[in-house]
């Protein structure tokens, strides 16, 4: 039995293959084809959408790890490597990723395939850092892709093949100086404000109270005095998690618990140690990518709609930004984007709240994050993604028999 990280999804695949190398991936795909079965690659299981759910074959690529080659501006890694391992390996060589998502437990392949992002108006997602990929296609053959079709693989949803190696852009390692401060939501979300002025920025909104907390960071100037990095040891992280869980259950406590600073106001350190959220709570989430200009109005509409329907948004709503992406199915394709993420505690029924979020944010021009909960079908995808036909063309070439499909991909991409 396979379950995802939040426990919201499960399936019982007929078989699970765990290849040790690229040849093993080729053999696994060939075996599935011989048996007339479909096969789905599975990473760390952090998605709350059923991308990995299958009754046929799971392909667990967790053994495909490690750096293959590294240069001054790029790194080639095996696609099952987690971001945590990649951050550590790059730091040893005084290099870093240009973007740091708020989780490092996901695999490189999973992060690229779902459009996982950080937050910075000028910094693209991990998908935008891709230079080349190697994959095993639906016929069991190895392909190296670095031309125009690469934009299909930047957020390929695992529908085009099994990524085995990825080449990413990297930058020289630097220290990030970060701050956090409360403010008025209208000011913090405004265009040209804190979300747009800094190398990295995010805003957390506590919808019931109307309070907001901004966090931002910029590269520390050479010679500046470093501030201590706040490390979350397991005991402190667990304590923080228990307090946050209490705040979610007891509504009037939530603003007080939530305002607890992450870094004690400010800190300086490597981005991958400051920006990764180590809170242990297992939550389900839905996240939507909106046109940047629609952010403030969409947040106000969401707050009003939740109040009118008596739906309490207990967990802070996380707001981030990013530039336009070139990936054909990336939710930020072709437009500067604001991301709105809504979480629900594990064990609750998020359906009514997430359904309202989808209704409000779709009306604002939103597209769902592929790893989050959503109920889009191929009709919505076709309307929202102008390059869907190009994606389907590449899919027909790389997986004409739909060896990598499952029921969820059939729903959102069509047969």
Order of alpha helices (4+ residues) and beta strands (2+ residues): beta-beta-beta-alpha-beta-beta-beta-beta-alpha-beta-alpha-beta-beta-alpha-beta-beta-beta-alpha-alpha-beta-beta-alpha-alpha-beta-alpha-beta-alpha-beta-beta-alpha-beta-alpha-alpha-alpha
